[in-house]
Amino acid sequence: MLRQFILLILMLSTSLVVVAETAVTRAQRESNKGIDILPGNLSIGATIGMAGTVSDESQSEGTRTASLSISPRYAFDNGSAISMGFSLVQETEIERLDASNLSLTYTLPSKSFLNDNLSLGTSLIASAPTNGRAYRDESFRGTAGLSGSLSTTALKNSFPINLSYSLSGGKRFHKYRRNNLRAQNTEYFVGHTGVISKSISNFTVSASGTFRPTWTYQNVYKPTYALSQSLSYRAKGFSYTLSHSNGGSALDYQGDFDNIKPFDDYASQISFSLGYIIN
């Protein structure tokens, strides 16, 4: 247990593609401010976490990972912001350390859309090939794209619930059209993400779903999906999050949309993370 905790401190994790910041995420970020020691509008978030598959290791090749993430962010006076994310993740069973690709996001100022309760956000997204295995095995060289989001608060006067929808799309760049195993690399992607969340005092419960169509260089359609649910507690700059997630290919072996499952005995992951923001 001590060994896993040490590994936990040494790792970091973040998403490959960052979607536009919504009013929901802005509100969560504002409520999670920590010690104020950085100049201007600069903030740095750090998260450590443990995750593992829910299956019994005797029945499958379950994985356990320790992670650490660092995400600096600078907010400009006009309401725009630039942020980065980088991670290290270690599989504790085989002691393999992996870095993520470096994600870059420039978020434009949000605006009211149609009415004051509907917010429109846009972002420029990119990633740099800092993942060694992706750079070597997939000849991955980066990502560039755009993201937009709409967010609102339903039942605002009685039982407020935050709703958001994000649409992202872009191109991935590779040196070769196929990876080292001769599988086709994906070139174009589109992402649809919906989030519903409810905050009560310092607690937030949320659920999200993402459907991500992708196309290879040979124009082969390969959609993926991700579903997650989480419970978070935020106070004095700290955040504690317990979550469940599942995802993968949206198609089964016959090419039908029968592989989308909220829970899977072998693929679902349970994770716990501890985060802190310095601003």
Beta strands, then each sheet from edge to edge (+ up, - down):
strand 1: 42-53
strand 2: 64-75
strand 3: 81-91
strand 4: 96-99
strand 5: 102-107
strand 6: 111-112
strand 7: 118-128
strand 8: 140-154
strand 9: 161-174
strand 10: 186-200
strand 11: 203-212
strand 12: 214-216
strand 13: 224-235
strand 14: 238-249
strand 15: 269-278
sheet 1: 4+ 3- 2+ 1- 15+ 14- 13+ 11- 10+ 9- 8+ 7- 5+
sheet 2: 4+ 3- 2+ 1- 15+ 14- 13+ 11- 10+ 12-
sheet 3: 4+ 3- 2+ 1- 15+ 14- 13+ 11- 10+ 9- 8+ 7- 6+
end
